[in-house]
Amino acid sequence: MPARNRRLPRHLSWPLTSTDISSGLGEVPSDALQLGFGGLGSTDGIILAASWTPPIGSNYGNGLHPRSWSSVWIIVVPVPSGERAAARRILREQALPELRQWIESARTGSEAWALSRHSIAWKLTGQCLHLSRDGQPYHPVRLP
């Protein structure tokens, strides 16, 4: 992405592009799959996060518009530019397949699962990727 369009300080870069995510998930972002790029680095080390927005039974004037219900929101957080290549490789190899499976589970899961909020997040410490589901403590990602 050209520097003039990236809206980031020069020392930060996004570890994934929208093309990386589309190819890793096998689909392009749509109304049910929202993609965002965070402007500042995460203070707790998260570099990729996704959340499920359940249908909310309230007046949407006081909450989310119904079009946003039953959708997955994916956020990519920038990393220091020197770490971008390593983070990109690890995310493409380990996180995107897991994210693809999580999205499929969200779409085909039980009604009870679909009616509550869920999240998944990855953070990178050194060369090791750590995973958290629904706000639980992070644990190292293990390859199959």
C-alpha positions as CSV (number, residue, x, y, z in Angstrom):
1,M,0.0,0.0,0.0
2,P,1.5,3.4,-0.9
3,A,2.7,5.4,2.0
4,R,0.5,8.3,1.2
5,N,-2.6,6.1,1.4
6,R,-1.8,4.1,4.4
7,R,-2.6,6.7,7.2
8,L,0.1,5.2,9.5
9,P,3.3,6.6,10.9
10,R,6.3,5.5,8.8
11,H,7.5,3.0,11.4
12,L,4.3,1.0,11.3
13,S,2.9,-1.4,8.7
14,W,-0.2,-3.6,8.4
15,P,0.9,-7.3,8.5
16,L,-2.0,-8.3,6.2
17,T,-3.7,-6.7,3.2
18,S,-7.3,-7.1,2.2
19,T,-6.1,-9.4,-0.6
20,D,-4.3,-11.6,1.9
21,I,-7.5,-11.9,4.0
22,S,-9.7,-12.5,0.9
23,S,-7.4,-15.2,-0.4
24,G,-6.9,-16.8,3.1
25,L,-10.6,-16.9,3.8
26,G,-11.7,-17.8,0.3
27,E,-14.1,-14.9,0.0
28,V,-14.1,-11.1,-0.3
29,P,-15.4,-8.9,2.6
30,S,-19.2,-8.3,2.3
31,D,-22.0,-7.1,4.5
32,A,-21.6,-10.3,6.6
33,L,-17.8,-9.9,6.7
34,Q,-16.6,-6.5,7.7
35,L,-12.9,-5.7,7.4
36,G,-11.1,-2.8,9.2
37,F,-7.5,-1.7,9.6
38,G,-6.7,-0.2,13.0
39,G,-4.8,3.1,12.9
40,L,-2.5,2.6,15.9
41,G,-0.6,-0.3,17.3
42,S,-2.3,-2.4,19.9
43,T,-1.0,-1.9,23.5
44,D,-1.5,-5.6,24.4
45,G,0.1,-7.0,21.3
46,I,-3.0,-8.1,19.3
47,I,-2.3,-8.0,15.6
48,L,-5.5,-9.7,14.2
49,A,-8.9,-9.9,15.9
50,A,-12.4,-10.9,14.8
51,S,-15.7,-10.7,16.6
52,W,-19.2,-12.0,16.0
53,T,-22.1,-9.6,16.3
54,P,-25.3,-11.4,17.3
55,P,-28.8,-10.2,16.5
56,I,-29.8,-7.7,19.2
57,G,-33.5,-7.6,20.0
58,S,-33.7,-3.9,20.7
59,N,-34.6,-0.8,18.8
60,Y,-31.7,-0.2,16.5
61,G,-31.9,3.5,17.2
62,N,-30.3,2.7,20.5
63,G,-27.8,0.1,19.2
64,L,-26.5,-1.4,16.1
65,H,-28.4,-1.3,12.8
66,P,-29.9,-4.6,12.0
67,R,-27.8,-4.8,8.8
68,S,-24.8,-5.3,11.2
69,W,-26.3,-8.3,13.0
70,S,-25.0,-11.7,12.3
71,S,-21.8,-10.4,10.9
72,V,-18.1,-11.0,11.5
73,W,-15.8,-8.0,12.1
74,I,-12.1,-8.5,11.3
75,I,-9.6,-5.9,12.5
76,V,-5.9,-5.9,11.4
77,V,-3.6,-3.9,13.7
78,P,-0.3,-2.5,12.5
79,V,3.1,-3.8,13.6
80,P,6.5,-2.2,13.5
81,S,7.7,-2.2,9.9
82,G,10.7,-4.3,10.6
83,E,8.4,-7.1,11.9
84,R,5.9,-7.0,9.1
85,A,7.3,-9.8,6.9
86,A,7.6,-12.3,9.7
87,A,4.1,-11.4,11.1
88,R,2.6,-11.7,7.6
89,R,4.1,-15.1,7.1
90,I,2.9,-16.4,10.5
91,L,-0.6,-14.9,10.1
92,R,-1.0,-16.4,6.6
93,E,0.2,-19.8,7.7
94,Q,-1.4,-20.1,11.1
95,A,-4.1,-17.5,11.9
96,L,-6.0,-17.2,8.6
97,P,-6.8,-20.9,8.3
98,E,-8.0,-20.8,12.0
99,L,-10.0,-17.7,11.2
100,R,-11.6,-19.3,8.2
101,Q,-12.7,-22.3,10.3
102,W,-14.0,-19.9,13.1
103,I,-16.1,-18.0,10.5
104,E,-17.5,-21.2,9.1
105,S,-18.4,-22.4,12.7
106,A,-20.1,-19.0,13.3
107,R,-22.2,-19.4,10.2
108,T,-23.2,-23.0,10.7
109,G,-23.1,-23.1,14.5
110,S,-26.0,-23.6,16.9
111,E,-28.6,-21.0,17.6
112,A,-27.4,-20.6,21.1
113,W,-23.9,-19.7,19.8
114,A,-25.2,-17.3,17.3
115,L,-27.2,-15.4,19.9
116,S,-24.2,-14.3,22.0
117,R,-21.1,-12.3,21.3
118,H,-17.9,-14.1,20.4
119,S,-14.4,-13.1,19.6
120,I,-11.1,-14.5,18.6
121,A,-7.7,-12.7,18.6
122,W,-4.1,-13.4,17.9
123,K,-1.0,-11.7,19.3
124,L,2.6,-12.2,18.3
125,T,5.3,-12.5,20.8
126,G,8.7,-13.0,19.2
127,Q,8.2,-15.7,16.6
128,C,5.3,-17.4,18.4
129,L,1.6,-16.7,17.7
130,H,-0.8,-16.8,20.7
131,L,-4.6,-17.3,20.4
132,S,-7.5,-16.1,22.6
133,R,-11.1,-17.1,22.2
134,D,-13.9,-15.1,23.8
135,G,-11.6,-13.2,26.1
136,Q,-9.9,-16.2,27.6
137,P,-6.2,-16.2,28.4
138,Y,-3.8,-16.4,25.4
139,H,-2.2,-19.7,24.6
140,P,0.4,-20.6,22.0
141,V,-0.9,-21.8,18.6
142,R,0.0,-25.3,17.9
143,L,0.3,-26.5,14.3
144,P,-1.5,-29.7,13.4
